Structures are given as structure tokens and as C-alpha cells.
Amino acid sequence: MPGSPYTDLDRPPLDARRLRRALITPESLWTRLILHRETGSTNADAAEAARAGEPEGLVVVAERQTAGRGRRGRTWESPARAGLAVSVLLRPGLAEPARDWPAVPASRYGWLPLLAGVALVEAVDLLAELDSALKWPNDLLLWAGPRNGRPAERSPDETGRFPDETGRSPGAAGAEGPSTGAAGGRPNGEAKAAGILAEGVSAAGAADPGVVLGLGVNVTVRADELPVNPTGLPATSLQLAGAAATDRDPLLRALLRGIDRWYGRWRTAGGDALACGLHEAYVRNCATLGREVRVLLPAGDELVGTASTVDPDGQLVLATADGERRVAAGDVLHLR
């Protein structure tokens, strides 16, 4: 059967009927699931539906994308059935009295891609049995080998800041800026396995802009199929990192249920990430904190410093030689 999805038994197709039965229930956030064998971009498909008036809860999945989009206009591609390409449509600005959800101010929408990142880490840790973490704002990092290789976790100080890799808190007495010592060190084998993109969508005359969240995850991508990451961080896949399981069906279900769960908490709290526990969960899973980093800002400027915390608005807080700086958007490079 030329072209049949069953010709590669290591990469079986997703089952749309089973996914709908498992995910679209009266209690669920998800209302409709579309599974494409191939599409240009799941984000573009979801955005088109949003502009046509699609309600919150649409899920668009593709076995293969030919024009997948990443942050800063980059592309995200993988072989057919070797990953997850999924986009969801959310409308957090609309109150839902039946769920006791108030409308969320647009100023808090920045937490949505971070929320998806937390759900993704939880799904990967549970099903793939890998130690994963997030590079701010929302890249999924893996290390070589199951349950090993992730750098030792550090705890925040009394101000909520994370110490640098010498154990000193940013700005503490005696600190002379980011450490260049070897304590802690950059973990061997740190690589990117997934990315998340959030895009606002509005239709003419619509009172509420929707948000499309897109996630691309390398699941069974092989070494010779990996893309080159323009930020310098090598790419990997769950399989290459030693995942205990690489079945995309339960991984997708766990991911969407996690987004549903965290989104419900966040909506109930009016988008307050501190009140719903999202801030704590993100900080706990963020590998950037406590690290010396270089941040490329959208305007082309660079900042170097120690990533000390994530503030209540989801911004990265840097301790630099010129004082504390907050970053709302940018590409982060872990220097160690």
C-alpha cells in the first residue's frame, strides 16, 4: 500500500475516533477535534477557524506539517507521524458563568504558552519517564538517558530568587555578577525536543480576540532527521533521549488533559498565576532559573545576566551588571 501510514510500524497513525471519544466529553474543555493527515500549519488552520467564529475548545492535529511555524518566524518540521503537531483555540476573554470563569484581562494572556509548557512537562515526565524541563519561555529540554542528566534542582532564597550556580543569590553581598566558575556547570546533552507558539487571533467586529496555542513535539524523530536549531541549542526527540514509551496517542491525551486542567484553574482564578498555583509549577520546572544566560531581545539588543526568577506576569527577571531587568520576550541561551 504505497503511501499508507501503516508502512512504518514504528510510527503508527493517530486514531481520531479514539481521541475524540477520550477527550470530548461534557466536562472537558475540548469541543471539536480535527485530525489532518497533512496540512500546512495547525496554527494557521485553528486561526482560520477562529476568524470564522469557532468557539473555544477546538483542537487541530496533523500527522505532518509542511509549513509549521515557530517563534520569531522560524519553521518547525518533522517527518510524518514522528511527532505531535497540535494547536488549540482558547477564548479567555469571554466569561463563562456555567463554569464560574470570569473574563481574563488580556494583560495576563502571556501565561498561556507557559501553562502549555507545564502541561507538556507533566505529560512527558509521566508517560515517557524522562526528566524534562522548560527553557524560558516555553522550549522543552531533555537530557540524554532516562531519569538522569538533569541538573540538580536549586531552591529559591527568601526573596523568591534562585541562586546562581555558585550558590549565591543574584545581587547578594560579595557577588560580582554572573559566575564563571565550574560549580554546577552546564549539563551535558541539553537539547530541545519541543516548542510552543501562542498567537492572538481576532475577527472583524469580534469583541474578544482568541488565542491559538501551538505545540510541536519531536517524538520518534531519528538523529539523521533532526532539524538544525538556529539558536544553537541542539535538537532531540523523546526516543533519542531514551523515552520509556513513544506512543503518541496517550501522550497527546495526557497533554490535552493537562492543558484542560491548568487552563481551568487559571480561568477560575481570573488569570492570576500565583493564586492558581501555575506560577509555582512553572518555576519548579524551569531549567533557566539560576543559570547564566544571554537573551536576544526582539529589537536585536542583548542582555547577559543570571536568571533569578519569573515574575507574576510571566516575565523573566535577570540580575545583570547594571541591575535587575525584566524580559517579556526574547531568545534565551543558557551559557552554562
Beta strands, then each sheet from edge to edge (+ up, - down):
strand 1: 32-36
strand 2: 58-62
strand 3: 83-90
strand 4: 132-135
strand 5: 139-142
strand 6: 191-201
strand 7: 210-218
strand 8: 292-296
strand 9: 302-310
strand 10: 316-320
strand 11: 323-327
strand 12: 331-334
sheet 1: 1+ 2+ 3- 7+ 6- 5+ 4-
sheet 2: 11+ 10- 9+ 8- 12+
end
